[in-house]
Amino acid sequence: MPSPKTERDLSLQFPHEIMKGAAGYFSKVFSDHFEAPKHFFFMSYLTCLGNLLANRIKLESSLRTQPRLYTIIIGESASDKKSTAIDETVIHFEEIFGDKFAYTLGVGSAEGLQKKFKKSSSFAFSTDDEDKSPSLSLLLSLDEFKAFVMKCKIRNSILLECVNSLFEKNKYENHTQKTSISLEKAHLSVLGASTVETYERIYDSNFITIGFPNRIFLVVGTGIRKHPIPPPIPHTAKKIMTNFLTNINNFIGDHYTYSIDRDAWNLYSSWYHALDGTSIHSKRLDGYCLRIIMLLAANKRLKTITKEIVSDAIKLCNWEFEVRMVYDPIDADNEIASMEQKIRRWVKELKSCKEYKLKQKTNANRTGLWIFGKAINNLKMAGEIELDKEKLEYRICNRGA
């Protein structure tokens, strides 16, 4: 019998109307020949494109937004052909760009990731940086996302911390007596696959506390049985796809800065201010929207960000919000609400309480310190509790009693 989440999946229809340009053509051709959903190919293409252009395009903004995605494709079973979409897309990019499209099929440690980055520097595209030092770009392609997570859980491993940090930064350092990790100008993208059941149970509190799940862009779908033996891709279609991707690369060149049309800016601004900031599921979606805006524009070789591009990116991010609501590995919003209730009860019962005692009473170490921190901040912002800065104790606010 399907789980409640599976039953709700039927309403999560990917916004197919956004699949345009080079990525749209690629996804149509490959979905006609393979059984993976069309949008699996589309999002795999955008992720690979983000890896190719990671250090070469940016927005005309003070933000340092980069078009890199941490994409995880999930399906009910192997029949959804998640890995097929990933493998075929990576092969397509590799066939065209060779070693300049740097990727690895797995990594066991932060030290191993550093070695892969250093190897990729030999083939780095030039940039407009003043120091002219190589800017490293690497795609972490994971046929089994679970294997990566298990590596992160190894005692004393800093792989999770490293990959988590590189989502928004291009620098990571960790030095001990035995090892030394030092990454500069490192642009990491992730493209992986997982079953629904595995993804929902895969994380422990370390992943939740560090905020790793909201760095992931989840792509869900179900494959359709079509061809027992897929026919070959026509030579004409292959040539068109090659020309599309080559033209994008040539159009961007060594460096390209995207300006944003006024109508496009207004549309994004309206969406940004309307975004539900109280939900953990909306965390980092605004940043993801900007990343996708750049990718969709490059995908169509546009000179500026148009209203249509922003509209398509918003549709995709709204879909992602719904996906996160269904497939979140923990029911974060309800977990936070539950923790808020526990904190209210104990602070009221104890009159005043130091934080360590409150953590003990609410079992925060088992539930997750991130959940605890989010809940206590919510209560403080709502004026229900306050911290006595002299005694370092929490108490009920008079105005919230």
Secondary structure, 3 states (H helix, E strand, C coil): CCCHHHHHHCCCCCCHHHCCHHHHHHHHHHHHHCCCCHHHHHHHHHHHHHHHHCCCEEECCCCCCCCCCEEEEEECCHHHCHHHHHHHHHHHHHHHHHHHCCEECCCCCHHHHHHHHHHHHHHCCCCCCCCCCCCEEEEEEECCHHHHHHHHCCCCCCHHHHHHHCCCCCCEEEECCCCEEEECCEEEEEEEEEEHHHHHHCCCHHHHHCCCHHHCEEEECCCCCCCCCCCCCCHHHHHHHHHHHHHHHHHHCCCEEEEECHHHHHHHHHHHHHCCCCCHHHCCHHHHHHHHHHHHHHHCCCCEECHHHHHHHHHHHHHHHHHHHHHCCCCHHHHHHHHHHHHHHHHHHHCEEEHHHHHHHCCHHHHCHHHHHHHHHHHHHCCCEEEECCCCEEEECHHHC
